[in-house]
Amino acid sequence: MKECSKCGMYNHAEITKTSACPECGAIYSKVDAALKDTNNKSNKHYKAKQKRLKADKSTKKIAVEAIQSTEKKKLSLLPGWLCFWLGIFSMVYSLGFFFLYLPLFLVAFVLSIIAMTQSRVSAGIVLLICTSALPVLTWAGLLATQISETFNTVESKTPPIPISLKLKSKEDYRNGSHQICEKKWTKRGEIDERMYDHCMEGQMEGYHKLKSLHKYADQEFYSKIAYPYCLKNWDKRGIVDTRMLSYCLDQEVEGMQDVVYYRKQYDAEQVNKIADRALSKYGSWKMASYSLKKATE
């Protein structure tokens, strides 16, 4: 019995090389040979594809290994190059001192030898010792001077507090607070002593808070934005409401710290754009913080 691979018909007769399907007329041997050839071709294509994929993976692996090897080589050479350039710098620096003081050293050395040969042994020895010590002492003095200049430069980079940021005396703030509280708690010519004292207490607490917040006076966020913004709102013709000024400054410092927090939590560039727009519009860190809060909700 033979099943036709083309139509699926079964043939119960004896099968030879030339036998054909009684249903579709296809010769069994030719159909089987064609199917076998097709399967062989499919297997060849599959094997060739797998071979290409394997070759691509091998090539990629070799390329990655080559890149990693190059990076490792560069890193391994870095300390050597660093030491090399430090050595070159030290050599040039030392040669500069050497050629500067060598003529003076040679002159003093020759004079000391001449003094010793002319029976001036003690004078020659003293001159020789001074000659030997001079370069060392000079080098030490120059090094100390350079270190001192470096420290002075660092200290000079800290700018002094501008005159416009300097606080008034405690007495000046007290006089201003007296005018504020007296005006607020005087009714029909009589002053409410209890409320006046409470008001003055709050004003002086504001003064001490103001002094504490003024530690930021050398920082730009405070000196250029926060302090001018609050002073403009709470300085009326030279009379400063210290309680409200200190409260405003405290809010500004909190707002600036919020902006720094948002920069760490979100995209710093976008945060800076929103904060800059708010600062340009309102001139306040508190409003910049509020704008960022609304944008991230």
C-alpha positions as a Markdown table, in Angstrom:
| # | Residue | x | y | z |
|---|---|---|---|---|
| 1 | Met | 0.0 | 0.0 | 0.0 |
| 2 | Lys | 1.3 | 3.5 | -0.9 |
| 3 | Glu | 0.1 | 6.9 | 0.1 |
| 4 | Cys | 0.4 | 9.6 | -2.5 |
| 5 | Ser | 2.5 | 12.5 | -1.2 |
| 6 | Lys | 0.7 | 14.9 | -3.5 |
| 7 | Cys | -3.0 | 14.2 | -2.9 |
| 8 | Gly | -3.0 | 11.7 | 0.0 |
| 9 | Met | -4.8 | 8.9 | -2.0 |
| 10 | Tyr | -3.9 | 5.3 | -0.9 |
| 11 | Asn | -3.0 | 2.8 | -3.6 |
| 12 | His | -3.3 | -0.9 | -2.7 |
| 13 | Ala | -1.7 | -2.3 | -5.9 |
| 14 | Glu | 1.9 | -3.4 | -6.1 |
| 15 | Ile | 4.2 | -0.3 | -6.4 |
| 16 | Thr | 7.1 | -0.1 | -8.9 |
| 17 | Lys | 9.4 | 2.8 | -10.0 |
| 18 | Thr | 6.9 | 3.8 | -12.7 |
| 19 | Ser | 3.7 | 3.4 | -10.6 |
| 20 | Ala | 1.4 | 6.4 | -10.6 |
| 21 | Cys | -1.4 | 7.6 | -8.3 |
| 22 | Pro | -4.8 | 6.5 | -9.6 |
| 23 | Glu | -6.3 | 9.8 | -8.3 |
| 24 | Cys | -4.0 | 12.6 | -9.5 |
| 25 | Gly | -1.7 | 10.7 | -11.9 |
| 26 | Ala | 1.5 | 11.7 | -10.2 |
| 27 | Ile | 4.4 | 9.2 | -10.4 |
| 28 | Tyr | 5.4 | 8.3 | -6.9 |
| 29 | Ser | 9.1 | 8.1 | -7.4 |
| 30 | Lys | 9.2 | 11.6 | -9.0 |
| 31 | Val | 7.1 | 13.2 | -6.3 |
| 32 | Asp | 9.2 | 11.6 | -3.5 |
| 33 | Ala | 12.4 | 12.7 | -5.2 |
| 34 | Ala | 11.2 | 16.3 | -5.6 |
| 35 | Leu | 10.1 | 16.5 | -1.9 |
| 36 | Lys | 13.5 | 15.1 | -0.8 |
| 37 | Asp | 15.3 | 17.7 | -2.9 |
| 38 | Thr | 13.2 | 20.5 | -1.4 |
| 39 | Asn | 13.9 | 19.3 | 2.1 |
| 40 | Asn | 17.6 | 19.1 | 1.4 |
| 41 | Lys | 17.6 | 22.7 | 0.0 |
| 42 | Ser | 15.7 | 23.9 | 3.1 |
| 43 | Asn | 18.2 | 22.2 | 5.4 |
| 44 | Lys | 21.1 | 23.7 | 3.5 |
| 45 | His | 19.6 | 27.3 | 3.7 |
| 46 | Tyr | 19.0 | 26.8 | 7.5 |
| 47 | Lys | 22.5 | 25.6 | 8.1 |
| 48 | Ala | 24.0 | 28.5 | 6.0 |
| 49 | Lys | 21.9 | 31.0 | 8.0 |
| 50 | Gln | 23.0 | 29.5 | 11.3 |
| 51 | Lys | 26.6 | 29.6 | 10.1 |
| 52 | Arg | 26.3 | 33.3 | 9.2 |
| 53 | Leu | 24.7 | 34.1 | 12.6 |
| 54 | Lys | 27.5 | 32.3 | 14.4 |
| 55 | Ala | 30.1 | 34.2 | 12.4 |
| 56 | Asp | 28.4 | 37.5 | 13.1 |
| 57 | Lys | 28.3 | 36.8 | 16.9 |
| 58 | Ser | 32.0 | 35.8 | 16.7 |
| 59 | Thr | 32.9 | 39.0 | 14.9 |
| 60 | Lys | 30.9 | 41.2 | 17.4 |
| 61 | Lys | 32.6 | 39.4 | 20.3 |
| 62 | Ile | 36.0 | 40.0 | 18.8 |
| 63 | Ala | 35.2 | 43.7 | 18.2 |
| 64 | Val | 33.9 | 44.2 | 21.8 |
| 65 | Glu | 37.0 | 42.4 | 23.2 |
| 66 | Ala | 39.2 | 44.6 | 21.1 |
| 67 | Ile | 37.5 | 47.8 | 22.4 |
| 68 | Gln | 37.7 | 46.7 | 26.0 |
| 69 | Ser | 41.3 | 45.8 | 25.5 |
| 70 | Thr | 42.0 | 49.3 | 24.1 |
| 71 | Glu | 40.2 | 51.0 | 27.0 |
| 72 | Lys | 42.1 | 48.9 | 29.6 |
| 73 | Lys | 45.4 | 49.7 | 27.9 |
| 74 | Lys | 44.6 | 53.4 | 28.0 |
| 75 | Leu | 43.7 | 53.2 | 31.7 |
| 76 | Ser | 46.9 | 51.2 | 32.4 |
| 77 | Leu | 49.0 | 53.9 | 30.7 |
| 78 | Leu | 47.4 | 56.8 | 32.5 |
| 79 | Pro | 49.4 | 56.6 | 35.8 |
| 80 | Gly | 52.6 | 56.3 | 33.7 |
| 81 | Trp | 51.8 | 59.4 | 31.7 |
| 82 | Leu | 50.8 | 61.3 | 34.8 |
| 83 | Cys | 54.1 | 60.4 | 36.5 |
| 84 | Phe | 56.0 | 61.3 | 33.3 |
| 85 | Trp | 54.6 | 64.8 | 33.1 |
| 86 | Leu | 55.0 | 65.4 | 36.8 |
| 87 | Gly | 58.6 | 64.5 | 36.4 |
| 88 | Ile | 59.0 | 66.8 | 33.5 |
| 89 | Phe | 57.5 | 69.7 | 35.5 |
| 90 | Ser | 59.7 | 69.0 | 38.5 |
| 91 | Met | 62.8 | 68.9 | 36.3 |
| 92 | Val | 62.0 | 72.2 | 34.6 |
| 93 | Tyr | 61.2 | 73.8 | 37.9 |
| 94 | Ser | 64.4 | 72.6 | 39.5 |
| 95 | Leu | 66.5 | 73.6 | 36.5 |
| 96 | Gly | 65.1 | 77.1 | 36.7 |
| 97 | Phe | 66.3 | 77.5 | 40.3 |
| 98 | Phe | 69.6 | 75.8 | 39.4 |
| 99 | Phe | 70.5 | 78.2 | 36.6 |
| 100 | Leu | 69.4 | 81.2 | 38.6 |
| 101 | Tyr | 71.5 | 80.6 | 41.7 |
| 102 | Leu | 74.4 | 78.5 | 40.2 |
| 103 | Pro | 76.6 | 81.6 | 39.3 |
| 104 | Leu | 76.2 | 83.1 | 42.7 |
| 105 | Phe | 76.9 | 79.8 | 44.4 |
| 106 | Leu | 80.1 | 79.3 | 42.3 |
| 107 | Val | 81.4 | 82.8 | 43.0 |
| 108 | Ala | 80.9 | 82.4 | 46.7 |
| 109 | Phe | 82.4 | 79.0 | 46.7 |
| 110 | Val | 85.6 | 80.2 | 44.8 |
| 111 | Leu | 85.9 | 83.1 | 47.2 |
| 112 | Ser | 85.7 | 80.8 | 50.2 |
| 113 | Ile | 88.5 | 78.5 | 48.8 |
| 114 | Ile | 90.7 | 81.6 | 48.1 |
| 115 | Ala | 90.1 | 82.8 | 51.7 |
| 116 | Met | 91.1 | 79.4 | 53.1 |
| 117 | Thr | 94.3 | 79.3 | 50.9 |
| 118 | Gln | 95.3 | 82.8 | 52.1 |
| 119 | Ser | 95.4 | 81.6 | 55.8 |
| 120 | Arg | 91.9 | 82.8 | 56.4 |
| 121 | Val | 90.6 | 79.4 | 57.3 |
| 122 | Ser | 87.9 | 80.4 | 59.8 |
| 123 | Ala | 86.6 | 83.1 | 57.4 |
| 124 | Gly | 86.7 | 80.6 | 54.5 |
| 125 | Ile | 84.8 | 77.9 | 56.4 |
| 126 | Val | 82.1 | 80.4 | 57.5 |
| 127 | Leu | 81.8 | 81.6 | 53.9 |
| 128 | Leu | 81.7 | 78.0 | 52.6 |
| 129 | Ile | 78.9 | 77.1 | 55.1 |
| 130 | Cys | 76.9 | 80.2 | 54.2 |
| 131 | Thr | 77.4 | 79.4 | 50.5 |
| 132 | Ser | 76.2 | 75.8 | 50.9 |
| 133 | Ala | 73.2 | 76.9 | 53.0 |
| 134 | Leu | 72.2 | 79.9 | 50.9 |
| 135 | Pro | 70.4 | 77.9 | 48.0 |
| 136 | Val | 68.5 | 75.7 | 50.5 |
| 137 | Leu | 67.4 | 78.7 | 52.6 |
| 138 | Thr | 66.5 | 80.7 | 49.5 |
| 139 | Trp | 64.5 | 77.8 | 48.1 |
| 140 | Ala | 62.7 | 77.3 | 51.4 |
| 141 | Gly | 61.9 | 81.0 | 51.6 |
| 142 | Leu | 60.5 | 81.1 | 48.1 |
| 143 | Leu | 58.4 | 78.0 | 48.8 |
| 144 | Ala | 57.0 | 79.6 | 52.0 |
| 145 | Thr | 56.3 | 82.8 | 50.1 |
| 146 | Gln | 54.5 | 80.9 | 47.4 |
| 147 | Ile | 52.4 | 78.9 | 49.9 |
| 148 | Ser | 51.5 | 82.2 | 51.7 |
| 149 | Glu | 50.5 | 83.8 | 48.4 |
| 150 | Thr | 48.3 | 80.8 | 47.6 |
| 151 | Phe | 46.5 | 81.0 | 51.0 |
| 152 | Asn | 46.1 | 84.8 | 50.6 |
| 153 | Thr | 44.6 | 84.3 | 47.1 |
| 154 | Val | 42.1 | 81.8 | 48.4 |
| 155 | Glu | 41.1 | 84.1 | 51.2 |
| 156 | Ser | 40.8 | 87.1 | 48.9 |
| 157 | Lys | 38.4 | 85.2 | 46.7 |
| 158 | Thr | 35.8 | 85.5 | 49.5 |
| 159 | Pro | 34.2 | 88.8 | 48.6 |
| 160 | Pro | 33.3 | 91.2 | 51.5 |
| 161 | Ile | 29.7 | 91.9 | 52.2 |
| 162 | Pro | 28.5 | 94.8 | 50.1 |
| 163 | Ile | 27.6 | 98.0 | 52.0 |
| 164 | Ser | 23.9 | 97.6 | 50.8 |
| 165 | Leu | 23.8 | 94.2 | 52.6 |
| 166 | Lys | 25.2 | 95.3 | 55.9 |
| 167 | Leu | 22.7 | 95.2 | 58.7 |
| 168 | Lys | 21.9 | 98.3 | 60.8 |
| 169 | Ser | 22.8 | 98.4 | 64.5 |
| 170 | Lys | 20.5 | 96.8 | 67.0 |
| 171 | Glu | 19.5 | 100.3 | 68.3 |
| 172 | Asp | 18.5 | 101.4 | 64.9 |
| 173 | Tyr | 16.3 | 98.4 | 64.4 |
| 174 | Arg | 14.9 | 98.9 | 67.9 |
| 175 | Asn | 13.9 | 102.5 | 67.1 |
| 176 | Gly | 12.2 | 101.4 | 63.9 |
| 177 | Ser | 10.4 | 98.6 | 65.8 |
| 178 | His | 9.2 | 101.2 | 68.4 |
| 179 | Gln | 7.7 | 103.3 | 65.7 |
| 180 | Ile | 6.0 | 100.3 | 64.1 |
| 181 | Cys | 4.5 | 99.0 | 67.3 |
| 182 | Glu | 3.6 | 102.4 | 68.7 |
| 183 | Lys | 1.6 | 103.3 | 65.6 |
| 184 | Lys | 0.0 | 99.8 | 65.4 |
| 185 | Trp | -1.2 | 99.7 | 69.0 |
| 186 | Thr | -2.1 | 103.4 | 69.8 |
| 187 | Lys | -5.8 | 104.0 | 69.7 |
| 188 | Arg | -7.3 | 107.5 | 70.3 |
| 189 | Gly | -4.0 | 108.7 | 71.9 |
| 190 | Glu | -3.6 | 105.8 | 74.3 |
| 191 | Ile | -1.2 | 103.0 | 73.8 |
| 192 | Asp | -2.0 | 99.3 | 74.6 |
| 193 | Glu | 1.1 | 98.5 | 76.7 |
| 194 | Arg | 0.5 | 94.8 | 76.7 |
| 195 | Met | 0.2 | 94.5 | 72.9 |
| 196 | Tyr | 3.0 | 97.0 | 72.4 |
| 197 | Asp | 5.4 | 94.9 | 74.6 |
| 198 | His | 4.3 | 91.8 | 72.7 |
| 199 | Cys | 4.9 | 93.6 | 69.4 |
| 200 | Met | 8.4 | 94.7 | 70.4 |
| 201 | Glu | 9.3 | 91.2 | 71.6 |
| 202 | Gly | 8.3 | 89.8 | 68.2 |
| 203 | Gln | 10.3 | 92.5 | 66.4 |
| 204 | Met | 13.5 | 91.8 | 68.4 |
| 205 | Glu | 13.1 | 88.1 | 67.9 |
| 206 | Gly | 12.9 | 88.9 | 64.2 |
| 207 | Tyr | 16.1 | 90.9 | 64.5 |
| 208 | His | 18.0 | 87.9 | 66.0 |
| 209 | Lys | 16.5 | 85.7 | 63.3 |
| 210 | Leu | 17.6 | 88.2 | 60.7 |
| 211 | Lys | 21.2 | 88.1 | 62.0 |
| 212 | Ser | 21.2 | 84.3 | 61.8 |
| 213 | Leu | 19.9 | 84.3 | 58.2 |
| 214 | His | 22.5 | 86.9 | 57.2 |
| 215 | Lys | 25.1 | 84.1 | 57.2 |
| 216 | Tyr | 24.1 | 83.6 | 53.6 |
| 217 | Ala | 25.1 | 87.2 | 52.7 |
| 218 | Asp | 28.2 | 86.1 | 50.7 |
| 219 | Gln | 26.1 | 83.8 | 48.5 |
| 220 | Glu | 24.5 | 85.1 | 45.3 |
| 221 | Phe | 21.0 | 83.5 | 45.8 |
| 222 | Tyr | 20.7 | 85.6 | 49.0 |
| 223 | Ser | 22.6 | 88.8 | 48.2 |
| 224 | Lys | 21.2 | 89.3 | 44.6 |
| 225 | Ile | 17.7 | 87.9 | 44.9 |
| 226 | Ala | 16.4 | 87.0 | 48.4 |
| 227 | Tyr | 17.5 | 89.9 | 50.5 |
| 228 | Pro | 16.7 | 92.7 | 47.9 |
| 229 | Tyr | 13.3 | 91.1 | 47.4 |
| 230 | Cys | 12.4 | 91.0 | 51.1 |
| 231 | Leu | 13.9 | 94.3 | 51.9 |
| 232 | Lys | 11.9 | 96.0 | 49.2 |
| 233 | Asn | 8.7 | 94.7 | 50.7 |
| 234 | Trp | 9.5 | 95.3 | 54.4 |
| 235 | Asp | 11.5 | 98.5 | 54.5 |
| 236 | Lys | 9.2 | 101.5 | 54.5 |
| 237 | Arg | 11.2 | 104.8 | 54.3 |
| 238 | Gly | 14.1 | 103.4 | 56.3 |
| 239 | Ile | 11.9 | 101.7 | 59.0 |
| 240 | Val | 12.4 | 97.9 | 58.8 |
| 241 | Asp | 9.8 | 95.5 | 60.0 |
| 242 | Thr | 12.4 | 92.9 | 61.3 |
| 243 | Arg | 9.8 | 90.3 | 62.2 |
| 244 | Met | 8.3 | 90.2 | 58.6 |
| 245 | Leu | 11.7 | 90.7 | 57.0 |
| 246 | Ser | 13.2 | 87.7 | 58.8 |
| 247 | Tyr | 10.1 | 85.6 | 58.0 |
| 248 | Cys | 10.3 | 86.6 | 54.3 |
| 249 | Leu | 14.0 | 85.7 | 54.2 |
| 250 | Asp | 13.3 | 82.3 | 55.9 |
| 251 | Gln | 10.8 | 81.6 | 53.1 |
| 252 | Glu | 13.2 | 82.6 | 50.4 |
| 253 | Val | 16.0 | 80.3 | 51.8 |
| 254 | Glu | 13.4 | 77.4 | 52.0 |
| 255 | Gly | 12.4 | 78.2 | 48.4 |
| 256 | Met | 16.0 | 78.1 | 47.2 |
| 257 | Gln | 16.6 | 74.7 | 48.9 |
| 258 | Asp | 13.4 | 73.4 | 47.3 |
| 259 | Val | 14.8 | 74.4 | 43.8 |
| 260 | Val | 18.0 | 72.5 | 44.6 |
| 261 | Tyr | 15.9 | 69.5 | 45.6 |
| 262 | Tyr | 13.9 | 69.6 | 42.4 |
| 263 | Arg | 17.1 | 69.7 | 40.3 |
| 264 | Lys | 18.2 | 66.4 | 41.9 |
| 265 | Gln | 14.8 | 64.8 | 41.5 |
| 266 | Tyr | 13.9 | 65.9 | 37.9 |
| 267 | Asp | 15.7 | 67.0 | 34.8 |
| 268 | Ala | 18.0 | 69.8 | 35.9 |
| 269 | Glu | 17.7 | 71.7 | 32.6 |
| 270 | Gln | 13.9 | 71.8 | 32.7 |
| 271 | Val | 13.9 | 72.8 | 36.4 |
| 272 | Asn | 16.3 | 75.6 | 35.7 |
| 273 | Lys | 14.1 | 76.9 | 32.9 |
| 274 | Ile | 11.0 | 77.0 | 35.1 |
| 275 | Ala | 12.9 | 78.5 | 38.0 |
| 276 | Asp | 14.6 | 81.2 | 35.8 |
| 277 | Arg | 11.2 | 82.2 | 34.4 |
| 278 | Ala | 9.8 | 82.6 | 37.9 |
| 279 | Leu | 12.8 | 84.5 | 39.1 |
| 280 | Ser | 12.6 | 86.9 | 36.2 |
| 281 | Lys | 8.9 | 87.5 | 36.7 |
| 282 | Tyr | 8.7 | 87.6 | 40.5 |
| 283 | Gly | 12.3 | 88.0 | 41.7 |
| 284 | Ser | 11.6 | 85.5 | 44.5 |
| 285 | Trp | 12.9 | 82.0 | 45.3 |
| 286 | Lys | 9.6 | 81.2 | 47.1 |
| 287 | Met | 7.7 | 81.8 | 43.8 |
| 288 | Ala | 10.3 | 79.8 | 41.9 |
| 289 | Ser | 9.6 | 76.9 | 44.3 |
| 290 | Tyr | 5.9 | 77.3 | 43.9 |
| 291 | Ser | 6.1 | 77.3 | 40.1 |
| 292 | Leu | 8.1 | 74.1 | 40.2 |
| 293 | Lys | 5.6 | 72.5 | 42.6 |
| 294 | Lys | 2.8 | 73.3 | 40.2 |
| 295 | Ala | 4.7 | 72.0 | 37.2 |
| 296 | Thr | 5.4 | 68.7 | 38.8 |
| 297 | Glu | 1.9 | 68.0 | 40.2 |
